[in-house]
Amino acid sequence: GQQVMQIPQYQHVQEGEDFTTYCNSSTTLSNIQWYKQRPGGHPVFLIQLVKSGEVKKQKRLTFQFGEAKKNSSLHITATQTTDVGTYFCAGHTGNQFYFGTGTSLTVIP
Amino acid sequence: DVKVTQSSRYLVKRTGEKVFLECVQDMDHENMFWYRQDPGLGLRLIYFSYDVKMKEKGDIPEGYSVSREKKERFSLILESASTNQTSMYLCASSPDRGSYNEQFFGPGTRLTVL
């Protein structure tokens, strides 16, 4: 079954609002990666987190890895129309690698 | 700039046909991956290869096989296509042997099986 779940599945926000997607694993992860897939495009790597409690920032994007290494979040401050797409987390556990189910973000101008 | 190319963007096949999906990467990466992407299910790993002639099963290998005769090329084979294999197929590569670090994806092949 699916090892990595993401919520919400869909999110509509007004441009300028914040957005957060959450990723939860049933098992402890060695690392967590985040990818963005624009409509009609392919996933593009954003970042990798490895350490428990790690927080990384990329401009308006903030990524967190939970203390227990079982969950992660991506927060976008003041969304823009260029943020539209589906955001996937992906985790490595043992010999397995699982992508989350994704959160599709729509930004309304 | 890493480039991962896939042989077709769109493919239509009939039930029972043998289907080959080809993927080529030009950055001398050790690892190559095949995923399928379905709405609501995200990306699911079919097979993974960390070296020429080596392969590892992913989450959903049933009904698929793979071939890696050269480092830069990874083929996905559907021995007898079925309608439930209609999907978007994504190939990816990554540099560090045996690791799942940053993956670079190809544009995808949308396969329809009639």
Backbone of each chain as ProteinMPNN parsed JSONL, in Angstrom:
{"seq_chain_A": "GQQVMQIPQYQHVQEGEDFTTYCNSSTTLSNIQWYKQRPGGHPVFLIQLVKSGEVKKQKRLTFQFGEAKKNSSLHITATQTTDVGTYFCAGHTGNQFYFGTGTSLTVIP", "coords_chain_A": {"N_chain_A": [[0.813, -1.207, 0.0], [0.174, 2.372, -0.154], [2.856, 4.215, 1.055], [3.564, 6.776, 1.692], [1.766, 9.549, 2.425], [0.014, 12.433, 1.316], [-1.402, 15.547, 2.187], [-3.295, 18.539, 1.628], [-5.179, 16.947, -1.082], [-5.944, 18.622, -3.103], [-5.67, 22.164, -3.51], [-6.918, 25.366, -3.552], [-6.003, 28.678, -3.829], [-6.098, 32.227, -3.266], [-4.157, 34.514, -5.094], [-1.31, 35.626, -3.399], [-2.018, 34.629, -0.95], [-1.002, 32.277, 1.615], [0.322, 28.905, 1.401], [0.268, 25.481, 2.323], [1.527, 22.194, 2.24], [1.356, 18.854, 3.401], [3.214, 16.011, 4.349], [3.164, 12.632, 5.133], [4.552, 9.756, 6.592], [4.358, 6.226, 7.105], [6.496, 4.955, 8.097], [9.84, 5.453, 9.383], [11.852, 7.779, 7.697], [14.796, 7.903, 5.635], [15.577, 10.101, 4.201], [13.954, 13.006, 2.81], [12.507, 14.197, -0.124], [11.485, 16.916, -2.207], [9.44, 17.666, -4.965], [8.379, 19.521, -7.857], [5.738, 19.66, -10.154], [4.812, 21.086, -13.023], [1.719, 21.893, -14.741], [1.181, 19.616, -17.343], [3.854, 19.09, -17.454], [6.969, 17.577, -16.296], [8.094, 16.06, -13.191], [10.171, 18.148, -11.193], [13.061, 18.421, -9.35], [13.18, 19.907, -6.149], [14.302, 20.092, -3.499], [16.231, 18.422, -0.924], [15.907, 16.943, 2.249], [17.595, 15.817, 5.119], [18.294, 15.614, 7.824], [16.947, 15.15, 11.113], [14.361, 17.315, 12.119], [15.181, 19.299, 10.394], [15.214, 22.415, 8.656], [14.754, 24.131, 5.697], [15.14, 26.855, 3.416], [13.956, 28.3, 0.397], [13.806, 31.082, -1.124], [10.556, 32.036, -1.243], [9.697, 29.605, -0.343], [9.463, 27.226, 2.247], [10.821, 24.443, 3.754], [10.294, 21.647, 5.836], [11.502, 19.032, 7.93], [10.309, 16.511, 9.948], [10.809, 15.918, 13.5], [10.783, 13.212, 14.166], [11.33, 12.145, 11.772], [9.29, 11.267, 10.146], [7.493, 12.84, 8.956], [6.846, 15.704, 6.871], [6.834, 19.06, 5.622], [5.833, 21.545, 3.235], [5.875, 24.913, 2.796], [4.524, 27.707, 1.251], [4.957, 31.088, 0.995], [2.917, 33.894, 0.402], [1.67, 33.281, -2.272], [2.2, 32.995, -5.833], [1.151, 33.227, -9.28], [2.892, 31.694, -10.697], [3.462, 29.618, -9.049], [1.736, 27.595, -9.458], [0.888, 24.162, -9.801], [1.683, 20.681, -9.206], [2.762, 19.432, -6.167], [5.047, 17.196, -4.944], [6.109, 15.042, -2.359], [8.821, 12.844, -1.57], [10.07, 9.888, -0.265], [12.735, 8.027, 1.226], [13.097, 4.844, 2.434], [14.665, 2.243, 3.993], [15.224, -0.12, 1.526], [13.443, 0.937, -0.147], [11.646, 3.368, -2.058], [9.428, 5.982, -2.044], [6.998, 7.956, -3.619], [4.893, 10.626, -2.605], [1.319, 11.191, -2.736], [0.789, 13.619, -3.812], [0.04, 17.162, -3.975], [-2.151, 19.257, -5.523], [-1.857, 22.481, -6.568], [-3.721, 25.348, -7.114], [-3.645, 28.659, -8.139], [-5.406, 31.537, -7.799], [-5.753, 34.376, -9.7]], "CA_chain_A": [[0.0, 0.0, 0.0], [0.875, 3.658, -0.228], [3.632, 4.42, 2.267], [3.71, 8.2, 1.945], [0.515, 10.232, 2.114], [0.077, 13.882, 1.315], [-2.653, 16.298, 2.285], [-4.511, 18.077, 0.957], [-4.974, 16.49, -2.456], [-6.116, 19.822, -3.929], [-5.75, 23.412, -2.772], [-7.1, 26.582, -4.341], [-5.724, 29.864, -3.02], [-6.004, 33.515, -3.947], [-2.781, 34.983, -5.207], [-0.902, 36.377, -2.219], [-2.238, 33.813, 0.25], [-0.007, 31.241, 1.88], [-0.064, 27.524, 1.077], [1.086, 24.446, 2.963], [1.21, 20.795, 1.977], [1.927, 18.005, 4.438], [3.604, 14.693, 3.888], [3.256, 11.748, 6.292], [4.988, 8.4, 6.292], [4.079, 5.231, 8.143], [7.778, 4.481, 8.607], [10.892, 6.471, 9.468], [12.494, 8.011, 6.401], [16.217, 8.285, 5.633], [15.567, 11.478, 3.718], [12.733, 13.391, 2.122], [12.723, 15.102, -1.24], [10.293, 17.587, -2.735], [9.436, 17.909, -6.399], [7.25, 20.29, -8.391], [5.376, 19.291, -11.516], [3.901, 22.057, -13.642], [0.715, 21.241, -15.602], [1.727, 19.155, -18.619], [5.302, 18.906, -17.378], [7.469, 16.452, -15.527], [8.564, 16.491, -11.871], [11.473, 18.795, -11.103], [13.573, 18.371, -7.981], [13.304, 21.184, -5.445], [15.193, 20.07, -2.339], [16.295, 17.192, -0.125], [16.172, 17.114, 3.678], [18.175, 14.583, 5.635], [18.419, 15.594, 9.288], [15.762, 15.313, 11.952], [14.081, 18.696, 12.48], [15.827, 20.222, 9.454], [14.407, 23.427, 7.977], [15.483, 24.805, 4.618], [14.335, 27.862, 2.72], [14.288, 28.729, -0.958], [12.985, 32.269, -1.387], [9.272, 32.011, -0.533], [9.383, 28.228, 0.019], [10.096, 26.717, 3.453], [10.685, 22.995, 3.856], [10.631, 21.133, 7.162], [11.524, 17.583, 8.149], [9.905, 16.33, 11.333], [11.799, 15.4, 14.456], [10.789, 11.749, 14.098], [11.632, 11.797, 10.373], [8.142, 10.582, 9.55], [6.635, 13.798, 8.277], [7.507, 16.86, 6.285], [5.894, 20.049, 5.088], [6.296, 22.596, 2.328], [5.062, 26.111, 2.975], [4.81, 28.789, 0.308], [4.467, 32.381, 1.472], [2.472, 34.841, -0.628], [1.701, 32.542, -3.534], [2.13, 33.689, -7.112], [0.589, 32.333, -10.304], [3.966, 30.788, -11.137], [3.549, 28.491, -8.116], [0.765, 26.577, -9.865], [1.439, 22.856, -10.146], [1.515, 19.637, -8.196], [3.949, 19.284, -5.33], [5.208, 15.833, -4.444], [7.221, 14.647, -1.513], [9.299, 11.499, -1.891], [10.889, 9.458, 0.862], [13.541, 6.827, 1.125], [13.099, 4.057, 3.663], [15.261, 0.952, 3.684], [15.518, -0.226, 0.103], [12.279, 1.404, -0.896], [11.528, 4.803, -2.301], [8.013, 6.219, -2.319], [6.481, 9.291, -3.832], [3.586, 10.922, -2.046], [0.213, 11.264, -3.679], [0.822, 14.939, -4.434], [-0.947, 18.219, -3.719], [-2.302, 20.111, -6.7], [-2.086, 23.868, -6.157], [-4.248, 26.321, -8.077], [-3.548, 30.031, -7.631], [-6.402, 32.362, -8.495], [-5.187, 35.75, -9.77]], "C_chain_A": [[0.843, 1.251, 0.0], [1.576, 3.935, 1.09], [3.705, 5.879, 2.668], [2.445, 8.902, 1.477], [0.716, 11.725, 2.178], [-1.306, 14.46, 1.461], [-2.367, 17.787, 2.203], [-4.207, 17.556, -0.448], [-5.062, 17.678, -3.421], [-6.164, 21.038, -3.01], [-5.879, 24.56, -3.769], [-6.838, 27.763, -3.422], [-5.791, 31.104, -3.895], [-4.527, 33.891, -4.009], [-2.443, 35.864, -4.006], [-1.148, 35.627, -0.908], [-1.111, 32.803, 0.408], [-0.576, 29.864, 1.565], [0.864, 26.559, 1.803], [0.598, 23.065, 2.529], [1.992, 19.935, 2.957], [2.136, 16.594, 3.906], [3.801, 13.808, 5.119], [3.602, 10.334, 5.873], [4.643, 7.472, 7.442], [5.372, 4.689, 8.752], [8.778, 5.633, 8.638], [11.626, 6.566, 8.139], [13.968, 8.364, 6.571], [16.357, 9.728, 5.181], [14.22, 11.758, 3.081], [13.104, 14.383, 1.031], [11.392, 15.738, -1.603], [10.501, 17.891, -4.209], [8.223, 18.764, -6.755], [6.998, 19.858, -9.827], [4.38, 20.322, -12.043], [2.884, 21.314, -14.5], [1.319, 20.878, -16.956], [3.212, 18.886, -18.601], [5.691, 17.67, -16.599], [7.975, 16.951, -14.173], [9.974, 17.069, -11.94], [11.864, 18.861, -9.633], [13.665, 19.774, -7.4], [14.381, 21.124, -4.368], [15.196, 18.684, -1.708], [16.617, 17.564, 1.317], [16.617, 15.772, 4.24], [18.105, 14.498, 7.167], [17.072, 15.787, 9.98], [15.585, 16.785, 12.308], [14.63, 19.731, 11.51], [14.809, 21.173, 8.822], [15.286, 24.072, 6.914], [14.555, 25.777, 3.912], [14.883, 28.093, 1.322], [13.335, 29.869, -1.286], [11.675, 32.178, -0.596], [8.881, 30.607, -0.061], [10.173, 27.833, 1.269], [9.773, 25.242, 3.583], [11.095, 22.564, 5.254], [10.602, 19.622, 7.154], [11.267, 17.363, 9.626], [10.978, 15.72, 12.209], [11.913, 13.89, 14.392], [11.102, 11.242, 12.696], [10.515, 10.955, 9.752], [7.226, 11.559, 8.83], [7.447, 14.989, 7.811], [6.438, 17.827, 5.797], [6.621, 21.001, 4.15], [5.342, 23.766, 2.475], [5.487, 27.164, 1.962], [4.162, 30.065, 0.848], [4.072, 33.242, 0.278], [2.542, 34.223, -2.024], [1.582, 33.467, -4.745], [1.594, 32.708, -8.151], [1.636, 31.353, -10.829], [4.13, 29.588, -10.205], [2.59, 27.364, -8.48], [1.465, 25.278, -10.251], [1.114, 21.856, -9.059], [2.831, 19.44, -7.475], [3.958, 17.877, -4.73], [6.337, 15.776, -3.43], [7.62, 13.233, -1.927], [10.269, 11.085, -0.802], [11.563, 8.139, 0.625], [13.513, 6.118, 2.467], [13.597, 2.657, 3.355], [15.678, 0.907, 2.23], [14.401, 0.317, -0.765], [12.256, 2.916, -0.995], [10.103, 5.068, -2.737], [7.756, 7.687, -2.574], [5.15, 9.429, -3.104], [2.559, 11.052, -3.149], [0.097, 12.636, -4.336], [-0.277, 15.877, -3.957], [-0.97, 19.135, -4.93], [-2.695, 21.509, -6.243], [-2.587, 24.695, -7.333], [-4.174, 27.696, -7.43], [-4.459, 30.91, -8.471], [-5.912, 33.802, -8.512], [-6.132, 36.79, -9.162]], "O_chain_A": [[2.065, 1.199, 0.136], [0.941, 3.892, 2.143], [3.886, 6.195, 3.844], [2.092, 8.86, 0.298], [1.492, 12.227, 2.992], [-2.274, 13.925, 0.92], [-1.318, 18.249, 2.653], [-3.089, 17.713, -0.94], [-4.349, 17.732, -4.423], [-6.639, 20.955, -1.877], [-5.076, 24.709, -4.69], [-7.407, 27.831, -2.333], [-5.572, 31.042, -5.105], [-3.759, 33.614, -3.088], [-3.219, 36.749, -3.646], [-0.556, 35.954, 0.121], [-0.37, 32.515, -0.532], [-1.79, 29.681, 1.475], [2.073, 26.777, 1.891], [-0.605, 22.814, 2.464], [3.133, 20.24, 3.302], [1.341, 16.07, 3.126], [4.52, 14.184, 6.044], [3.03, 9.786, 4.931], [4.637, 7.876, 8.605], [5.346, 4.042, 9.799], [8.577, 6.661, 7.992], [11.975, 5.552, 7.536], [14.346, 9.04, 7.528], [17.165, 10.482, 5.723], [13.436, 10.84, 2.842], [13.91, 15.29, 1.241], [10.323, 15.184, -1.345], [11.575, 18.31, -4.639], [7.198, 18.746, -6.074], [7.932, 19.71, -10.616], [3.25, 20.412, -11.564], [3.164, 20.201, -14.946], [1.898, 21.728, -17.634], [3.782, 18.496, -19.619], [4.854, 16.826, -16.281], [8.257, 18.14, -14.022], [10.845, 16.555, -12.642], [11.087, 19.302, -8.786], [14.15, 20.703, -8.045], [15.263, 21.981, -4.313], [14.288, 17.881, -1.926], [17.488, 18.395, 1.576], [16.08, 14.724, 3.88], [17.882, 13.424, 7.725], [16.191, 16.493, 9.489], [16.533, 17.437, 12.746], [14.551, 20.929, 11.783], [13.689, 20.779, 8.498], [16.407, 24.5, 7.188], [13.347, 25.556, 3.822], [16.093, 28.084, 1.092], [12.191, 29.639, -1.68], [11.708, 32.242, 0.633], [7.832, 30.442, 0.562], [11.379, 28.064, 1.355], [8.612, 24.836, 3.531], [12.094, 23.035, 5.797], [9.789, 19.004, 6.465], [11.933, 17.963, 10.469], [11.923, 15.093, 11.729], [13.002, 13.338, 14.544], [11.135, 10.033, 12.466], [10.764, 10.058, 8.946], [6.28, 11.143, 8.163], [8.556, 15.248, 8.276], [5.286, 17.449, 5.589], [7.826, 21.227, 4.251], [4.133, 23.615, 2.297], [6.672, 27.472, 1.834], [2.962, 30.099, 1.119], [4.788, 33.313, -0.721], [3.375, 34.605, -2.846], [0.972, 34.535, -4.698], [1.587, 31.498, -7.923], [1.288, 30.294, -11.35], [4.853, 28.646, -10.528], [2.631, 26.294, -7.872], [2.491, 25.285, -10.932], [0.372, 22.145, -8.12], [3.883, 19.299, -8.098], [2.996, 17.443, -4.096], [7.39, 16.385, -3.619], [6.841, 12.519, -2.558], [11.181, 11.834, -0.453], [11.052, 7.26, -0.068], [13.853, 6.695, 3.501], [13.004, 1.958, 2.534], [16.398, 1.784, 1.753], [14.425, 0.167, -1.986], [12.773, 3.632, -0.138], [9.617, 4.457, -3.689], [8.234, 8.554, -1.842], [4.381, 8.473, -2.999], [2.885, 11.027, -4.336], [-0.626, 12.79, -5.32], [-1.37, 15.449, -3.588], [0.048, 19.712, -5.314], [-3.734, 21.698, -5.61], [-1.969, 24.738, -8.397], [-4.601, 27.869, -6.289], [-4.305, 31.013, -9.688], [-5.68, 34.389, -7.456], [-5.811, 37.978, -9.142]]}, "seq_chain_B": "DVKVTQSSRYLVKRTGEKVFLECVQDMDHENMFWYRQDPGLGLRLIYFSYDVKMKEKGDIPEGYSVSREKKERFSLILESASTNQTSMYLCASSPDRGSYNEQFFGPGTRLTVL", "coords_chain_B": {"N_chain_B": [[23.668, 20.692, -18.402], [21.386, 18.325, -17.373], [19.977, 15.865, -19.417], [17.174, 13.973, -20.009], [15.702, 11.796, -22.118], [12.779, 10.495, -23.686], [11.398, 7.958, -25.765], [8.894, 8.338, -27.01], [6.201, 10.719, -26.877], [3.514, 10.27, -26.903], [1.622, 7.263, -27.118], [-0.192, 4.689, -28.622], [-1.543, 1.575, -28.157], [-2.6, -1.841, -28.718], [-4.48, -4.192, -26.752], [-2.616, -6.923, -25.544], [-0.43, -6.539, -27.174], [3.157, -6.28, -27.479], [5.091, -3.92, -25.846], [7.522, -1.397, -26.048], [9.217, 0.931, -24.164], [11.466, 3.521, -24.359], [14.296, 5.008, -22.791], [16.716, 7.523, -22.475], [19.625, 8.881, -21.042], [21.941, 11.598, -20.756], [24.001, 12.194, -19.034], [25.785, 10.465, -17.863], [24.816, 9.148, -15.617], [24.476, 6.907, -12.839], [22.177, 5.616, -11.88], [18.941, 4.59, -12.947], [15.427, 4.975, -13.428], [12.069, 3.754, -13.65], [8.811, 4.979, -13.586], [5.253, 4.945, -13.052], [2.575, 7.211, -13.478], [-0.431, 8.028, -12.062], [-3.623, 9.57, -11.705], [-4.309, 10.796, -8.464], [-2.777, 8.846, -7.297], [-0.161, 9.467, -7.342], [3.331, 9.107, -8.108], [4.486, 5.926, -8.911], [6.949, 3.531, -8.307], [8.292, 1.4, -10.692], [10.516, -0.136, -11.683], [14.018, -0.141, -10.965], [17.362, 0.665, -11.721], [20.739, 0.327, -10.918], [23.058, -0.086, -12.207], [24.644, -1.222, -15.222], [22.941, -3.899, -16.66], [21.874, -4.542, -14.209], [19.04, -4.749, -12.065], [16.322, -3.724, -10.02], [13.332, -4.552, -8.368], [10.554, -2.39, -8.07], [7.784, -0.822, -6.528], [5.581, -1.73, -7.998], [6.064, -3.995, -9.963], [4.779, -5.951, -11.45], [3.771, -7.338, -14.512], [5.527, -5.94, -16.013], [8.814, -5.602, -17.468], [12.354, -4.907, -17.547], [15.232, -3.539, -19.235], [18.685, -3.009, -19.262], [21.161, -2.527, -21.09], [23.137, -0.782, -21.822], [24.798, 1.918, -20.195], [23.575, 4.414, -20.487], [21.004, 3.939, -21.301], [17.727, 2.839, -20.663], [15.249, 0.54, -20.738], [11.776, -0.018, -20.738], [9.546, -2.679, -20.68], [6.498, -3.904, -21.75], [5.18, -6.894, -21.681], [2.788, -8.042, -22.554], [0.491, -6.003, -23.298], [-2.052, -4.488, -21.291], [-5.307, -3.088, -20.621], [-5.315, -1.878, -18.119], [-2.823, -0.881, -17.903], [-2.717, 1.49, -19.108], [-1.474, 4.673, -18.863], [0.619, 7.393, -17.606], [3.999, 7.255, -18.228], [7.027, 7.68, -16.659], [10.451, 8.294, -16.919], [13.49, 8.401, -15.064], [16.69, 9.637, -13.915], [19.586, 9.391, -11.777], [22.594, 10.52, -10.133], [24.22, 9.175, -8.104], [25.373, 6.066, -7.371], [23.146, 3.55, -6.509], [21.71, 5.144, -4.821], [18.845, 7.157, -3.919], [18.937, 9.817, -4.441], [18.603, 13.248, -5.682], [16.582, 13.226, -8.478], [16.35, 13.23, -12.017], [13.99, 13.899, -14.372], [12.482, 12.582, -17.363], [10.39, 13.715, -20.138], [8.116, 12.155, -20.178], [5.9, 9.488, -21.255], [2.817, 9.12, -22.593], [0.834, 6.472, -22.455], [-1.66, 4.702, -24.072], [-3.739, 1.957, -23.873], [-5.702, 0.051, -25.854]], "CA_chain_B": [[22.267, 20.448, -18.086], [21.017, 16.924, -17.555], [18.865, 15.655, -20.314], [16.597, 12.64, -20.056], [14.735, 11.776, -23.215], [11.968, 9.287, -23.833], [11.242, 7.732, -27.199], [7.626, 8.849, -27.539], [5.369, 11.462, -25.937], [2.216, 9.601, -26.897], [1.677, 5.947, -27.736], [-1.454, 3.953, -28.54], [-1.319, 0.16, -28.463], [-3.755, -2.716, -28.492], [-4.346, -5.238, -25.732], [-1.851, -8.09, -25.965], [0.787, -6.163, -27.893], [4.392, -6.064, -26.713], [5.37, -2.491, -25.927], [8.836, -0.985, -25.582], [9.415, 2.351, -23.888], [12.906, 3.735, -24.269], [14.743, 6.193, -22.055], [18.152, 7.765, -22.613], [20.146, 10.038, -20.304], [23.227, 11.985, -21.344], [24.916, 12.729, -18.014], [26.586, 9.396, -17.269], [24.266, 8.801, -14.311], [24.522, 5.488, -12.499], [20.858, 5.052, -11.608], [17.808, 4.952, -13.782], [14.164, 4.569, -12.811], [10.806, 3.844, -14.373], [7.626, 5.207, -12.772], [4.013, 5.294, -13.715], [1.867, 8.246, -12.752], [-1.882, 7.956, -12.226], [-4.297, 10.58, -10.856], [-4.629, 10.398, -7.101], [-1.841, 7.834, -6.788], [1.2, 9.977, -7.41], [4.259, 8.316, -8.92], [4.81, 4.627, -8.32], [8.173, 2.998, -8.89], [8.123, 0.093, -11.328], [11.828, -0.766, -11.611], [15.161, 0.721, -10.684], [18.63, 0.033, -12.091], [21.883, 1.098, -10.435], [24.236, -0.427, -13.001], [24.328, -1.969, -16.436], [22.464, -5.273, -16.475], [21.326, -4.732, -12.869], [17.712, -4.192, -11.903], [15.652, -3.988, -8.758], [11.893, -4.326, -8.452], [9.99, -1.312, -7.277], [6.518, -1.078, -5.846], [4.575, -2.369, -8.857], [6.744, -4.558, -11.133], [4.007, -6.991, -12.136], [3.359, -7.003, -15.869], [6.602, -5.158, -16.652], [10.206, -6.008, -17.333], [13.246, -3.82, -17.955], [16.52, -3.926, -19.809], [19.704, -1.973, -19.267], [22.345, -3.074, -21.748], [24.129, 0.284, -21.814], [24.612, 2.787, -19.026], [22.733, 5.567, -20.757], [19.706, 3.553, -21.844], [16.93, 1.976, -19.78], [14.018, 0.246, -21.47], [10.649, -0.642, -20.024], [8.862, -3.575, -21.607], [5.216, -4.49, -21.376], [5.205, -8.126, -22.48], [1.462, -8.197, -23.164], [-0.166, -4.812, -22.749], [-3.446, -4.597, -20.872], [-5.925, -1.763, -20.494], [-4.97, -1.253, -16.839], [-1.496, -0.298, -18.022], [-2.875, 2.846, -19.645], [-0.926, 5.546, -17.827], [1.788, 8.193, -17.963], [5.228, 6.591, -17.794], [8.119, 8.629, -16.487], [11.788, 7.768, -16.681], [14.332, 9.341, -14.326], [18.05, 9.176, -13.622], [20.256, 10.107, -10.69], [24.022, 10.263, -10.3], [24.973, 8.408, -7.106], [25.023, 4.657, -7.501], [22.381, 2.902, -5.454], [20.974, 6.068, -3.957], [17.639, 7.759, -4.481], [19.067, 11.277, -4.392], [17.976, 14.07, -6.714], [16.302, 12.527, -9.721], [16.049, 14.067, -13.172], [12.933, 13.199, -15.1], [12.185, 12.815, -18.762], [9.101, 14.379, -20.366], [6.996, 11.234, -19.999], [5.198, 8.873, -22.382], [1.429, 8.794, -22.247], [0.48, 5.236, -23.144], [-3.057, 4.273, -24.056], [-3.905, 0.578, -24.355], [-7.115, -0.119, -26.246]], "C_chain_B": [[21.923, 18.987, -18.382], [19.856, 16.811, -18.505], [18.458, 14.192, -20.274], [15.538, 12.661, -21.14], [14.013, 10.445, -23.244], [11.525, 9.199, -25.286], [9.964, 8.318, -27.779], [6.923, 9.685, -26.479], [4.0, 10.802, -25.779], [2.337, 8.28, -27.652], [0.32, 5.29, -27.555], [-1.193, 2.531, -28.996], [-2.592, -0.627, -28.194], [-3.437, -3.743, -27.419], [-3.6, -6.433, -26.305], [-0.58, -7.767, -26.714], [1.975, -6.076, -26.944], [4.8, -4.612, -26.937], [6.751, -2.203, -25.335], [8.826, 0.527, -25.358], [10.892, 2.558, -23.622], [13.21, 5.039, -23.535], [16.253, 6.309, -22.189], [18.534, 8.986, -21.799], [21.582, 10.308, -20.755], [24.245, 12.476, -20.318], [25.692, 11.65, -17.288], [26.1, 9.027, -15.858], [24.262, 7.299, -14.099], [23.123, 4.869, -12.451], [19.825, 5.507, -12.623], [16.565, 4.3, -13.223], [13.034, 4.61, -13.84], [9.665, 3.959, -13.37], [6.393, 5.216, -13.677], [3.263, 6.279, -12.825], [0.389, 8.176, -13.091], [-2.538, 8.95, -11.274], [-4.641, 10.021, -9.484], [-3.682, 9.403, -6.478], [-0.402, 8.319, -6.802], [2.049, 9.167, -8.378], [4.554, 7.022, -8.186], [5.971, 4.001, -9.075], [7.939, 1.6, -9.432], [9.425, -0.708, -11.191], [12.898, 0.301, -11.468], [16.413, -0.044, -11.121], [19.772, 0.907, -11.612], [23.164, 0.776, -11.198], [23.769, -1.168, -14.245], [23.995, -3.414, -16.065], [21.935, -5.556, -15.064], [19.943, -4.102, -12.811], [17.161, -4.591, -10.543], [14.167, -3.71, -8.939], [11.504, -3.158, -7.558], [8.695, -1.745, -6.628], [5.546, -1.9, -6.671], [5.214, -2.984, -10.107], [5.915, -5.517, -11.977], [3.543, -6.502, -13.507], [4.401, -6.228, -16.656], [7.927, -5.891, -16.533], [11.056, -4.84, -17.827], [14.528, -4.405, -18.528], [17.46, -2.744, -19.73], [21.002, -2.585, -19.791], [23.482, -2.057, -21.807], [23.787, 1.254, -20.695], [23.584, 3.885, -19.288], [21.292, 5.211, -21.141], [19.003, 2.56, -20.932], [15.579, 1.784, -20.448], [13.0, -0.404, -20.553], [9.852, -1.443, -21.036], [7.555, -4.052, -20.985], [5.052, -5.715, -22.263], [3.886, -8.344, -23.221], [0.575, -7.098, -22.577], [-1.634, -5.089, -22.389], [-3.991, -3.194, -20.619], [-5.569, -1.088, -19.172], [-3.528, -0.742, -16.803], [-1.525, 1.04, -18.766], [-2.457, 3.828, -18.553], [0.104, 6.475, -18.444], [3.002, 7.484, -17.381], [6.371, 7.59, -17.8], [9.41, 7.894, -16.198], [12.58, 8.829, -15.914], [15.727, 8.766, -14.184], [18.606, 9.977, -12.449], [21.703, 9.65, -10.641], [24.65, 9.253, -9.347], [24.501, 6.968, -7.057], [24.286, 4.123, -6.275], [21.6, 3.842, -4.559], [19.758, 6.615, -4.676], [17.719, 9.274, -4.442], [18.505, 11.926, -5.64], [17.823, 13.34, -8.036], [15.905, 13.533, -10.801], [15.094, 13.281, -14.072], [12.906, 13.548, -16.579], [10.789, 13.401, -18.909], [7.89, 13.469, -20.21], [6.465, 10.693, -21.313], [3.794, 8.544, -21.917], [1.009, 7.604, -23.103], [-1.006, 4.951, -22.971], [-3.117, 2.871, -24.637], [-5.391, 0.347, -24.612], [-7.537, -1.58, -26.202]], "O_chain_B": [[22.139, 18.489, -19.486], [18.879, 17.555, -18.418], [19.275, 13.295, -20.476], [14.593, 13.448, -21.086], [14.564, 9.408, -22.875], [11.306, 10.212, -25.951], [9.955, 8.753, -28.931], [7.039, 9.386, -25.29], [3.415, 10.775, -24.696], [3.034, 8.175, -28.661], [-0.255, 5.328, -26.467], [-0.681, 2.307, -30.093], [-3.521, -0.152, -27.541], [-2.282, -4.112, -27.208], [-3.902, -6.901, -27.403], [0.273, -8.639, -26.877], [1.81, -5.827, -25.749], [4.848, -4.136, -28.071], [7.1, -2.699, -24.264], [8.471, 1.298, -26.249], [11.496, 1.882, -22.789], [12.483, 6.026, -23.646], [16.98, 5.328, -22.039], [17.854, 10.01, -21.852], [22.333, 9.391, -21.089], [25.241, 13.101, -20.682], [26.21, 11.894, -16.198], [26.901, 8.638, -15.008], [24.073, 6.52, -15.033], [22.91, 3.749, -12.916], [19.836, 6.646, -13.091], [16.62, 3.225, -12.625], [13.056, 5.407, -14.778], [9.552, 3.163, -12.437], [6.476, 5.456, -14.881], [3.307, 6.196, -11.598], [0.002, 8.254, -14.257], [-2.058, 9.149, -10.158], [-5.189, 8.926, -9.358], [-3.755, 9.134, -5.279], [0.487, 7.624, -6.31], [1.539, 8.609, -9.35], [4.837, 7.023, -6.988], [5.981, 3.945, -10.304], [7.448, 0.721, -8.723], [9.43, -1.815, -10.653], [12.702, 1.469, -11.803], [16.512, -1.254, -10.914], [19.777, 2.111, -11.872], [24.231, 1.3, -10.878], [22.648, -1.672, -14.307], [24.682, -4.049, -15.265], [21.584, -6.696, -14.758], [19.694, -3.062, -13.421], [17.49, -5.644, -9.996], [13.79, -2.737, -9.592], [12.038, -2.965, -6.465], [8.539, -2.899, -6.229], [4.77, -2.682, -6.121], [4.929, -2.531, -11.215], [6.303, -5.859, -13.094], [3.0, -5.406, -13.644], [4.191, -5.896, -17.822], [8.135, -6.692, -15.622], [10.547, -3.904, -18.445], [14.855, -5.577, -18.338], [17.097, -1.62, -20.079], [21.824, -3.09, -19.027], [24.654, -2.432, -21.837], [22.628, 1.388, -20.303], [22.812, 4.239, -18.397], [20.455, 6.102, -21.288], [19.592, 1.576, -20.486], [14.854, 2.748, -20.693], [13.335, -1.232, -19.705], [9.523, -0.95, -22.115], [7.519, -4.535, -19.853], [4.811, -5.587, -23.463], [3.875, -8.779, -24.372], [-0.009, -7.253, -21.504], [-2.342, -5.817, -23.085], [-3.234, -2.242, -20.429], [-5.525, 0.14, -19.101], [-3.075, -0.228, -15.781], [-0.482, 1.642, -19.019], [-3.014, 3.82, -17.455], [0.429, 6.376, -19.627], [3.035, 7.154, -16.195], [6.643, 8.252, -18.802], [9.464, 6.998, -15.356], [12.358, 10.025, -16.102], [15.929, 7.559, -14.315], [18.16, 11.089, -12.167], [22.02, 8.534, -11.053], [25.553, 8.525, -9.76], [23.344, 6.698, -6.732], [24.763, 4.241, -5.147], [20.905, 3.4, -3.644], [19.661, 6.54, -5.901], [16.69, 9.949, -4.414], [17.998, 11.253, -6.538], [18.802, 12.895, -8.636], [15.231, 14.53, -10.542], [15.371, 12.149, -14.469], [13.26, 14.655, -16.986], [10.079, 13.568, -17.917], [6.76, 13.95, -20.12], [6.562, 11.345, -22.353], [3.603, 7.784, -20.968], [0.85, 7.72, -24.318], [-1.53, 4.96, -21.858], [-2.623, 2.614, -25.735], [-6.219, 0.438, -23.706], [-8.688, -1.9, -26.5]]}, "name": "protein", "num_of_chains": 2, "seq": "GQQVMQIPQYQHVQEGEDFTTYCNSSTTLSNIQWYKQRPGGHPVFLIQLVKSGEVKKQKRLTFQFGEAKKNSSLHITATQTTDVGTYFCAGHTGNQFYFGTGTSLTVIPDVKVTQSSRYLVKRTGEKVFLECVQDMDHENMFWYRQDPGLGLRLIYFSYDVKMKEKGDIPEGYSVSREKKERFSLILESASTNQTSMYLCASSPDRGSYNEQFFGPGTRLTVL"}
